[in-house]
Amino acid sequence: MKELDFHTLAVQGTAPCDEKTGAVATPIYQTSTFSYFTADRGAALFAKEEEGYIYTRLSNPTNEKLEKNLALLEGAEAGLTLASGLAAINALALYHCSAGDHFLVQKELYGGTYELFTKHFPRLGIEITYLTEMTADAVRSNLRDNTKLIFMETPSNPLLHIVDIAAVAEIGDGAGVPVAIDNTFASPYLTQPIKLGATYAVHSATKYIGGHGDAIGGMLAGPAEAMDAIRASTYKDLGATTAPFNAFLFLRGLKTLPLRMDRHCANAQKVAEFLAGHEKALKVYYPGLPTHPGHELAERQMRLFGGMVGFEVAGFDDAKKLLDGLKLCVQAVSLGDVMTLIEHPASTTHHGYPEEELAEVGLTEGYIRISVGLEDPGDLINDLAAGLDRI
Ligand SMILES: Cc1ncc(COP(=O)(O)O)c(C=O)c1O
């Protein structure tokens, strides 16, 4: 049979209904622990001589279904679901890196990820090199014998740089260093990093996977052997489990992911084009604009250009005038919600970056990030136009 289309896979997952009961929605196994019925079976489960559920921090049927469906959509062998995107990043990075190891990271990242790496990894004896330009050449020339992981985002948060996944993955592969892509901004509908050669796709499921701004979660997808090993170590030991109810919400979110992404992307293109023609928007960042430096790469690497748009006004004072005048776009961090969310990264999500680092990555005091929602694009544009008129 012809390979199934993404829309079909998103709706049906690995199986259209619960194999035991026929339930079309995956039941929420709202239980912390599972009886092993006999002492012998308990011992066999712990000794891994038998497969089965023990305790929800280790695995849970609702979470497991989500893991399988995400792996399917990412084209990965296996998945893991964790309590948040940062928990997923932490579990992955600490699985690979120990004291004395080296970790190669893009400098421009979600501020929380940057704070996790800068505050905690050095005190654990893990050395990090941050790359301002995440090009294949920069990666090649900064690899060391003790480099254990390469980590990057594309499109990046918040400046929407596009990184060439295949080119970086080739370097990582040649050196035997796993490459992890934070695929939160693209979602598996727009980019499948593993199919492009990366080892892992990483998600804040809080964003497009959930899609409705009502649950925090994170996911990993990658080789089955690695996922099993992570489950048995940093997944289990750091304790950042997804609540089964949240897994249920993410399972539901995945079903409509492609439909929502189509609309997010179409709306974002219209908003970006409007901003590009507005004199108060001094510079517009959107991979779907031919003027974006990553436009051609995005055309090759992404199905569509994403739902995130950035633009610059003259400074924080102008940004405040605009933001405080908006009626529809909601001032809040996070993204991928059905509702349009807008924020000023330098004072919020990226507040943890020292000023000189912000300057180095090119994030200015006038930069505004929009997660374009599913509202009518004309209404959004009118709202932004009214805000820009206040400058
Ligand atoms: C690109 C990216 N990765 C990871 C995270 C962290 O995800 P969470 O908030 O679910 O921990 C975020 C949060 O905004 C993000 O934007």
The ligand as an SDF file (V2000), in Angstrom:
LIG
                    3D

 16 16  0  0  0  0  0  0  0  0999 V2000
   11.5810   26.1440   21.2810 C   0  0  0  0  0  0  0  0  0  0  0  0
   11.2010   25.7600   22.6850 C   0  0  0  0  0  0  0  0  0  0  0  0
   11.7280   24.6650   23.2450 N   0  0  0  0  0  0  0  0  0  0  0  0
   11.4280   24.2920   24.4940 C   0  0  0  0  0  0  0  0  0  0  0  0
   10.5900   25.0330   25.2840 C   0  0  0  0  0  0  0  0  0  0  0  0
   10.3100   24.6110   26.6970 C   0  0  0  0  0  0  0  0  0  0  0  0
    9.0770   23.9850   26.7450 O   0  0  0  0  0  0  0  0  0  0  0  0
    8.1890   23.8840   28.0910 P   0  0  0  0  0  0  0  0  0  0  0  0
    7.7410   25.2690   28.4220 O   0  0  0  0  0  0  0  0  0  0  0  0
    7.0950   22.9530   27.6950 O   0  0  0  0  0  0  0  0  0  0  0  0
    9.0790   23.3310   29.1410 O   0  0  0  0  0  0  0  0  0  0  0  0
   10.0090   26.1790   24.7510 C   0  0  0  0  0  0  0  0  0  0  0  0
    9.0810   26.9920   25.5670 C   0  0  0  0  0  0  0  0  0  0  0  0
    8.6580   28.0450   25.1770 O   0  0  0  0  0  0  0  0  0  0  0  0
   10.3260   26.5620   23.4190 C   0  0  0  0  0  0  0  0  0  0  0  0
    9.8250   27.6710   22.8640 O   0  0  0  0  0  0  0  0  0  0  0  0
  1  2  1  0
  2  3  1  0
  2 15  2  0
  3  4  2  0
  4  5  1  0
  5  6  1  0
  5 12  2  0
  6  7  1  0
  7  8  1  0
  8  9  2  0
  8 10  1  0
  8 11  1  0
 12 13  1  0
 12 15  1  0
 13 14  2  0
 15 16  1  0
M  END
$$$$
